[in-house]
Amino acid sequence: MNLLTNLRANQNQLLEAVLHSVAVEPSQAVAGQVYYNTKDKRAYVYTGAVWMAMDAKDASPTAVSIVKTINDGDSLINIDKIKDLADKLKAANIVAVINGGSENINADRINGIAGAITAGDIVTKINEGNSKISTSKIDGLDNKLKIETIIQALIASNKTIPTSKITGLDNTLAAKITDAQAQAKADTALQQAKAFATQEINKLVNGASSAYDTFKEIEELLKNNDNLTTVLKKGIAGKTGKVAKEIGNGTATEFTVNHNLNTQDVVVMVSENKAPFAQVIVDVEVTDVNNIKVKFAKPPKANEYKVVIVG
């Protein structure tokens, strides 16, 4: 469940609580945020710039902590201070590693290769080989092969396609109804609708006795029976009401929601405004009989949440 407001414990203990446990540090952290790293078995707190371990283990540096300190810092290590690195970075060694590996170097990063291989050489190699080039790799080909492009080209030309070359078109055209047949079906549907409406109206009217089978007779009954009118009014007035409104604008943290239910005996629920529509915890104040106030710790995005008020 999402907690979108600050939680005041009033100096009570937090019993049997567990820190957020993950193998990598949380992203988009804020100063003071803590977590437990399940990989190195240590707890960390974010200072606003770096994650700092909450124990004294770094007092005796390990290889892991040294590397992490180097990577997190701004200082650089001189290349001659790393054993054998200068030798491994020699051109001959780099080429040997590249040739022995599975990765390729982009052609534009090899000086002079653009002039060494011409378009004619490439076309010759393609035509002589067994591999094929994907249509998406030939500029503009996919667009020219689109159905709409082909249709536009046919329309612009004098060429025609026999209906027999379009799968199912002859059968579809043969099954197409005429205008007269369509009008006949529409007339039949209209008659059926009129008959159904007449039947349902007769059920409604004829379901009552002859003394109360018109709206005029029902009106007279209500006028002449104050007790019945009072009962109906009380029943309508006592009906439970519900109001639902979207809230959030990216800047405000407090929102006054008007419900006009004329009571402070209301139940309020706030939930996400998109799937999975999870309920969230916020501060709620019932300010008066027609309004409530919803408070967040951080400004919600535009229409990010929905407030439902029942009363």
MIBA-899980 format. One record per residue (C-alpha): residue in three letters; x negated, y, z negated; chain. Coordinates in pm, 1 decimal, padded with zeros to 6 digits. Each point is the difference from the previous one (the first is absolute). Example, Ala and Ser with C-alpha at 12.3 -4.5 7.8 and 13.67 -1.06 7.14 Angstrom:
// residues 2
('ALA',(-01230.0,-00450.0,-00780.0),'A')
('SER',(-00137.0,00344.0,00066.0),'A')
END
This chain:
// residues 311
('MET',(00000.0,00000.0,00000.0),'A')
('ASN',(-00132.0,00344.9,00090.6),'A')
('LEU',(-00047.3,00246.8,-00287.2),'A')
('LEU',(00020.8,00353.5,00140.9),'A')
('THR',(-00022.6,00197.2,-00321.8),'A')
('ASN',(-00247.3,00025.7,-00288.8),'A')
('LEU',(00049.8,-00251.1,-00282.3),'A')
('ARG',(-00031.5,00142.9,-00353.8),'A')
('ALA',(-00073.5,-00277.6,-00254.8),'A')
('ASN',(00024.7,00237.3,-00301.4),'A')
('GLN',(-00315.2,-00152.4,-00158.5),'A')
('ASN',(00140.2,-00353.5,00020.7),'A')
('GLN',(-00227.3,-00287.7,00098.3),'A')
('LEU',(-00016.4,-00146.5,00350.1),'A')
('LEU',(00008.0,-00371.3,-00082.2),'A')
('GLU',(-00129.1,-00284.6,00218.3),'A')
('ALA',(-00059.6,00232.0,00295.4),'A')
('VAL',(-00223.5,-00100.9,00294.0),'A')
('LEU',(-00191.8,00242.2,00224.5),'A')
('HIS',(00062.4,00003.7,00372.7),'A')
('SER',(-00213.2,-00298.9,00112.4),'A')
('VAL',(-00136.9,-00005.6,00357.0),'A')
('ALA',(-00320.1,-00104.0,00178.6),'A')
('VAL',(-00057.9,00341.2,00160.9),'A')
('GLU',(00038.6,00349.1,-00140.8),'A')
('PRO',(00341.0,00164.6,00061.0),'A')
('SER',(00013.9,00257.2,00279.0),'A')
('GLN',(00131.0,00356.0,-00042.7),'A')
('ALA',(-00078.8,-00004.4,-00372.2),'A')
('VAL',(00046.0,00294.1,-00236.0),'A')
('ALA',(-00227.4,00104.0,-00287.1),'A')
('GLY',(00063.6,-00212.1,-00308.3),'A')
('GLN',(00136.9,-00300.9,00192.6),'A')
('VAL',(-00129.6,-00337.1,-00125.5),'A')
('TYR',(-00015.6,-00352.8,00139.9),'A')
('TYR',(-00166.7,-00338.3,-00068.5),'A')
('ASN',(-00225.5,-00142.8,00272.6),'A')
('THR',(00061.8,-00375.5,00021.0),'A')
('LYS',(-00320.0,-00049.8,00201.1),'A')
('ASP',(-00259.7,00142.7,-00238.5),'A')
('LYS',(00221.5,-00037.2,-00312.1),'A')
('ARG',(-00024.4,00367.2,-00103.1),'A')
('ALA',(00242.8,00282.6,-00073.4),'A')
('TYR',(-00039.4,00334.5,00182.4),'A')
('VAL',(00129.8,00355.2,-00039.1),'A')
('TYR',(00013.2,00253.9,00284.3),'A')
('THR',(-00173.5,00331.4,-00076.4),'A')
('GLY',(00150.3,00183.5,00293.4),'A')
('ALA',(-00308.6,-00074.1,00210.5),'A')
('VAL',(-00119.3,-00355.2,-00077.7),'A')
('TRP',(00113.7,-00312.6,-00180.4),'A')
('MET',(-00198.5,-00035.9,-00325.2),'A')
('ALA',(-00026.1,-00323.4,-00195.9),'A')
('MET',(00151.1,00021.9,-00348.2),'A')
('ASP',(-00264.0,-00223.1,-00162.6),'A')
('ALA',(-00377.3,00030.3,-00076.0),'A')
('LYS',(-00105.3,-00259.6,00253.7),'A')
('ASP',(-00160.0,00264.2,00223.7),'A')
('ALA',(-00246.1,00078.4,-00279.9),'A')
('SER',(-00191.5,-00305.6,00132.0),'A')
('PRO',(00027.9,00044.2,00377.8),'A')
('THR',(00068.3,-00302.9,00215.9),'A')
('ALA',(-00062.4,-00038.5,00373.5),'A')
('VAL',(00372.2,00048.8,00062.0),'A')
('SER',(00020.9,00316.5,-00210.7),'A')
('ILE',(-00315.4,00144.2,00160.0),'A')
('VAL',(00134.0,-00052.9,00352.8),'A')
('LYS',(00335.0,00148.7,-00100.9),'A')
('THR',(-00173.9,00304.6,-00151.4),'A')
('ILE',(-00202.0,00049.7,00319.4),'A')
('ASN',(00305.0,-00034.3,00223.8),'A')
('ASP',(00208.3,00236.8,-00213.5),'A')
('GLY',(-00273.5,00264.2,-00024.4),'A')
('ASP',(-00139.8,00263.0,00238.8),'A')
('SER',(-00370.9,-00099.4,-00013.8),'A')
('LEU',(-00170.5,-00215.3,00264.6),'A')
('ILE',(-00271.9,-00266.0,-00029.4),'A')
('ASN',(-00309.1,00042.7,00216.4),'A')
('ILE',(-00025.9,-00272.5,00262.9),'A')
('ASP',(-00357.1,-00089.4,-00104.1),'A')
('LYS',(00127.2,-00081.4,-00349.4),'A')
('ILE',(00211.8,-00291.4,00129.5),'A')
('LYS',(-00214.9,-00306.4,00059.3),'A')
('ASP',(-00033.4,-00114.2,00365.6),'A')
('LEU',(00276.3,00239.5,00116.1),'A')
('ALA',(-00227.5,00199.3,00233.5),'A')
('ASP',(-00116.5,-00324.1,00164.9),'A')
('LYS',(00354.2,-00128.0,00043.8),'A')
('LEU',(00100.3,00327.6,00165.8),'A')
('LYS',(-00263.8,-00030.1,00273.7),'A')
('ALA',(00148.3,-00003.6,00351.4),'A')
('ALA',(-00117.3,-00356.4,00072.7),'A')
('ASN',(00159.3,-00135.4,-00317.0),'A')
('ILE',(00326.7,00185.8,00062.4),'A')
('VAL',(00022.7,-00138.6,00355.6),'A')
('ALA',(-00068.0,-00351.7,-00129.7),'A')
('VAL',(00278.7,00033.9,-00257.7),'A')
('ILE',(00243.5,00133.5,00263.5),'A')
('ASN',(-00077.5,-00279.2,00247.4),'A')
('GLY',(00036.8,-00262.0,-00270.7),'A')
('GLY',(00333.1,00134.6,-00124.2),'A')
('SER',(00359.0,00002.5,00129.1),'A')
('GLU',(00051.7,00378.6,00012.4),'A')
('ASN',(-00047.0,00213.7,00314.8),'A')
('ILE',(-00135.3,00353.1,00047.8),'A')
('ASN',(00220.6,00253.0,00183.2),'A')
('ALA',(-00141.2,00067.3,00348.6),'A')
('ASP',(00004.9,00377.5,-00049.4),'A')
('ARG',(-00248.6,-00040.2,-00285.9),'A')
('ILE',(-00264.0,-00158.2,00231.5),'A')
('ASN',(-00205.1,00267.9,00177.6),'A')
('GLY',(00007.3,-00029.2,00382.3),'A')
('ILE',(00247.6,-00287.7,00027.3),'A')
('ALA',(00263.6,00218.2,00170.2),'A')
('GLY',(-00221.0,00044.9,00309.8),'A')
('ALA',(-00128.7,-00356.2,-00003.8),'A')
('ILE',(00342.1,-00160.5,00054.7),'A')
('THR',(00219.8,00150.4,00275.0),'A')
('ALA',(00373.4,-00039.6,00057.6),'A')
('GLY',(-00077.6,-00215.7,00304.0),'A')
('ASP',(-00212.5,-00235.4,-00211.5),'A')
('ILE',(00282.1,-00035.6,-00253.1),'A')
('VAL',(00266.4,-00072.7,00266.3),'A')
('THR',(-00226.7,-00260.3,00163.2),'A')
('LYS',(-00055.6,-00175.9,-00332.8),'A')
('ILE',(00375.3,-00004.0,-00072.0),'A')
('ASN',(00090.7,-00139.4,00345.0),'A')
('GLU',(-00267.8,-00269.0,-00019.3),'A')
('GLY',(00091.0,-00111.5,-00350.3),'A')
('ASN',(00290.8,-00201.8,-00145.7),'A')
('SER',(00113.6,00253.6,-00261.9),'A')
('LYS',(00285.2,00243.7,00053.4),'A')
('ILE',(00044.5,00360.0,-00113.5),'A')
('SER',(00304.3,00078.4,-00212.3),'A')
('THR',(00246.0,00233.5,00175.4),'A')
('SER',(-00021.1,00233.4,-00301.1),'A')
('LYS',(-00369.6,00054.6,00078.2),'A')
('ILE',(00072.9,00133.0,00352.4),'A')
('ASP',(00093.1,00366.0,-00029.6),'A')
('GLY',(00361.4,00062.8,00107.8),'A')
('LEU',(00077.4,-00360.1,00105.9),'A')
('ASP',(00236.4,-00081.4,-00286.7),'A')
('ASN',(00197.4,00317.6,00073.1),'A')
('LYS',(00031.0,-00084.8,00370.0),'A')
('LEU',(00124.2,-00350.5,-00087.9),'A')
('LYS',(00275.4,00126.1,-00232.9),'A')
('ILE',(00353.0,-00093.3,00111.7),'A')
('GLU',(00114.5,00362.5,00007.1),'A')
('THR',(-00301.6,00099.8,00213.6),'A')
('ILE',(00071.8,-00280.4,00248.3),'A')
('ILE',(00370.4,00094.2,00015.0),'A')
('GLN',(-00082.6,00367.6,00060.9),'A')
('ALA',(-00236.7,-00102.2,00280.4),'A')
('LEU',(00272.2,-00215.2,00159.2),'A')
('ILE',(00254.7,00284.6,-00022.6),'A')
('ALA',(-00245.1,00242.2,00160.5),'A')
('SER',(-00068.3,-00241.9,00286.3),'A')
('ASN',(00221.5,-00155.5,00268.4),'A')
('LYS',(-00064.2,-00350.6,-00128.3),'A')
('THR',(00274.4,-00221.1,-00148.2),'A')
('ILE',(-00004.6,-00317.5,-00208.5),'A')
('PRO',(00248.7,-00277.5,00091.4),'A')
('THR',(00241.7,-00073.8,-00286.2),'A')
('SER',(-00108.5,-00365.1,00019.9),'A')
('LYS',(-00345.4,00109.9,-00122.7),'A')
('ILE',(00144.9,00141.0,-00323.6),'A')
('THR',(00076.7,-00285.1,-00237.7),'A')
('GLY',(00369.6,-00024.0,-00089.3),'A')
('LEU',(00105.0,00317.1,00184.8),'A')
('ASP',(00230.0,-00177.4,00251.5),'A')
('ASN',(00179.8,-00184.0,-00282.4),'A')
('THR',(00031.3,00319.3,-00202.3),'A')
('LEU',(00148.8,00191.1,00291.5),'A')
('ALA',(00241.8,-00286.3,00075.0),'A')
('ALA',(00121.8,-00000.7,-00360.2),'A')
('LYS',(00051.5,00378.4,-00012.8),'A')
('ILE',(00366.4,00091.2,-00049.0),'A')
('THR',(00175.0,00250.8,00229.3),'A')
('ASP',(00141.5,00335.8,-00109.7),'A')
('ALA',(00352.8,-00145.4,00018.1),'A')
('GLN',(-00098.7,-00292.6,-00222.4),'A')
('ALA',(-00164.2,00237.6,-00250.9),'A')
('GLN',(00314.9,00220.0,-00011.0),'A')
('ALA',(00218.0,-00308.2,-00056.0),'A')
('LYS',(-00218.6,-00108.4,-00293.4),'A')
('ALA',(00017.1,00350.8,-00149.3),'A')
('ASP',(00380.9,00009.2,00032.8),'A')
('THR',(00027.9,-00338.9,-00170.0),'A')
('ALA',(-00226.5,00111.8,-00286.5),'A')
('LEU',(00207.4,00317.2,-00048.1),'A')
('GLN',(00325.2,-00197.4,-00017.8),'A')
('GLN',(-00152.0,-00238.5,-00251.2),'A')
('ALA',(-00119.5,00292.6,-00214.9),'A')
('LYS',(00345.9,00161.6,00005.5),'A')
('ALA',(00164.8,-00329.2,-00095.7),'A')
('PHE',(-00243.8,-00053.6,-00287.9),'A')
('ALA',(00048.9,00356.1,-00133.0),'A')
('THR',(00379.0,-00035.8,00015.4),'A')
('GLN',(-00018.6,-00332.1,-00182.8),'A')
('GLU',(-00218.4,00139.9,-00281.3),'A')
('ILE',(00220.0,00310.1,-00043.5),'A')
('ASN',(00306.9,-00223.6,-00026.7),'A')
('LYS',(-00173.3,-00205.3,-00267.7),'A')
('LEU',(-00079.0,00315.7,-00197.4),'A')
('VAL',(00348.4,00147.2,00027.6),'A')
('ASN',(00204.7,-00318.6,-00027.2),'A')
('GLY',(-00201.4,-00125.2,-00298.9),'A')
('ALA',(00204.1,00225.4,-00228.9),'A')
('SER',(00370.4,-00000.3,-00066.0),'A')
('SER',(00218.8,00219.8,00218.8),'A')
('ALA',(00017.3,00259.5,-00280.8),'A')
('TYR',(-00376.9,00061.6,00010.9),'A')
('ASP',(-00109.3,-00083.0,00354.8),'A')
('THR',(-00056.4,00359.8,00116.6),'A')
('PHE',(-00245.9,00265.1,-00119.0),'A')
('LYS',(00292.6,00231.5,-00076.9),'A')
('GLU',(00149.3,-00254.3,-00242.1),'A')
('ILE',(-00338.6,-00046.9,-00171.7),'A')
('GLU',(-00035.7,00378.6,-00037.6),'A')
('GLU',(00344.3,00022.4,-00168.1),'A')
('LEU',(-00095.2,-00283.3,-00233.9),'A')
('LEU',(-00314.9,00182.4,-00114.6),'A')
('LYS',(00183.9,00331.0,-00045.1),'A')
('ASN',(00271.9,-00160.8,-00212.6),'A')
('ASN',(-00236.0,-00206.3,-00217.2),'A')
('ASP',(-00234.6,00226.0,-00199.1),'A')
('ASN',(-00135.0,-00293.4,-00201.3),'A')
('LEU',(-00114.6,-00185.2,00312.0),'A')
('THR',(-00161.8,00316.8,00133.1),'A')
('THR',(-00185.1,00050.3,-00329.7),'A')
('VAL',(-00126.4,-00358.5,-00000.7),'A')
('LEU',(-00126.3,00034.7,00355.6),'A')
('LYS',(-00174.3,00329.8,-00076.4),'A')
('LYS',(-00170.8,-00146.2,-00308.5),'A')
('GLY',(-00111.8,-00302.3,00198.0),'A')
('ILE',(-00150.6,00218.8,00271.2),'A')
('ALA',(-00162.8,00237.4,-00251.9),'A')
('GLY',(-00158.1,-00288.3,-00195.5),'A')
('LYS',(-00157.0,-00158.1,00305.8),'A')
('THR',(-00379.0,-00047.3,-00019.4),'A')
('GLY',(-00188.5,00227.1,00237.9),'A')
('LYS',(-00337.9,-00040.9,00167.5),'A')
('VAL',(-00235.2,00257.3,00154.6),'A')
('ALA',(-00318.2,-00083.2,00194.2),'A')
('LYS',(-00252.3,00262.9,00111.4),'A')
('GLU',(-00350.4,-00006.6,00150.5),'A')
('ILE',(-00270.4,00201.8,-00180.1),'A')
('GLY',(-00359.6,00103.4,00064.9),'A')
('ASN',(-00160.3,00285.8,00195.1),'A')
('GLY',(-00374.5,-00048.8,-00045.1),'A')
('THR',(-00042.3,00292.5,-00244.9),'A')
('ALA',(00251.5,-00007.2,-00287.5),'A')
('THR',(-00016.2,-00241.2,-00295.3),'A')
('GLU',(00346.2,00082.5,-00143.9),'A')
('PHE',(00334.9,-00029.9,00177.2),'A')
('THR',(00346.4,00101.3,-00122.5),'A')
('VAL',(00264.5,-00227.6,00151.0),'A')
('ASN',(00363.8,00109.8,00000.0),'A')
('HIS',(00258.3,-00281.6,-00026.1),'A')
('ASN',(00325.5,00178.1,-00105.9),'A')
('LEU',(00119.0,-00305.5,-00196.6),'A')
('ASN',(00101.9,00228.2,-00291.1),'A')
('THR',(-00161.3,-00220.3,-00266.8),'A')
('GLN',(-00333.6,-00048.8,-00174.8),'A')
('ASP',(00069.6,-00373.2,-00030.7),'A')
('VAL',(-00189.3,-00093.1,00314.7),'A')
('VAL',(-00239.0,-00273.7,00104.9),'A')
('VAL',(-00293.0,00110.9,00218.7),'A')
('MET',(-00221.6,-00219.0,00219.3),'A')
('VAL',(-00291.9,00117.3,00215.4),'A')
('SER',(-00139.4,-00227.1,00272.4),'A')
('GLU',(-00221.8,00009.6,00307.9),'A')
('ASN',(00179.7,00124.8,00310.4),'A')
('LYS',(-00139.6,-00274.4,00225.4),'A')
('ALA',(-00054.1,-00374.7,-00018.7),'A')
('PRO',(-00034.0,-00167.9,-00243.4),'A')
('PHE',(00203.1,00280.4,-00173.0),'A')
('ALA',(-00168.9,-00076.1,-00335.2),'A')
('GLN',(00125.1,00176.7,-00312.1),'A')
('VAL',(-00246.0,00247.9,-00156.8),'A')
('ILE',(-00031.2,00151.4,-00348.8),'A')
('VAL',(00027.7,00379.5,-00033.9),'A')
('ASP',(00109.9,00254.1,-00262.6),'A')
('VAL',(00376.2,00068.9,00015.5),'A')
('GLU',(00184.9,00278.1,-00184.6),'A')
('VAL',(00381.3,00029.5,-00005.0),'A')
('THR',(00010.1,00380.0,00001.7),'A')
('ASP',(00381.0,00042.2,00004.2),'A')
('VAL',(00321.1,-00174.7,00108.9),'A')
('ASN',(-00071.9,00056.0,00369.1),'A')
('ASN',(-00380.1,-00003.9,00031.8),'A')
('ILE',(-00304.5,-00209.6,-00083.9),'A')
('LYS',(-00371.4,00080.9,00029.3),'A')
('VAL',(-00257.5,-00251.8,00130.9),'A')
('LYS',(-00370.1,00056.7,-00082.5),'A')
('PHE',(-00310.4,-00152.6,00163.7),'A')
('ALA',(-00367.2,00018.7,-00102.9),'A')
('LYS',(-00102.4,00064.7,00364.2),'A')
('PRO',(00200.6,00160.1,00284.4),'A')
('PRO',(00179.9,-00271.0,00203.5),'A')
('LYS',(-00006.1,00020.0,00380.1),'A')
('ALA',(00297.1,00128.4,00200.3),'A')
('ASN',(00308.3,-00215.0,-00079.1),'A')
('GLU',(-00229.0,-00270.0,-00143.4),'A')
('TYR',(00247.3,-00103.8,-00271.4),'A')
('LYS',(00376.4,-00038.7,-00045.5),'A')
('VAL',(00193.2,00090.2,-00316.2),'A')
('VAL',(00323.6,-00189.3,-00070.5),'A')
('ILE',(00230.4,00140.2,-00271.0),'A')
('VAL',(00301.8,-00195.9,-00128.6),'A')
('GLY',(00250.4,00139.5,-00248.2),'A')
END
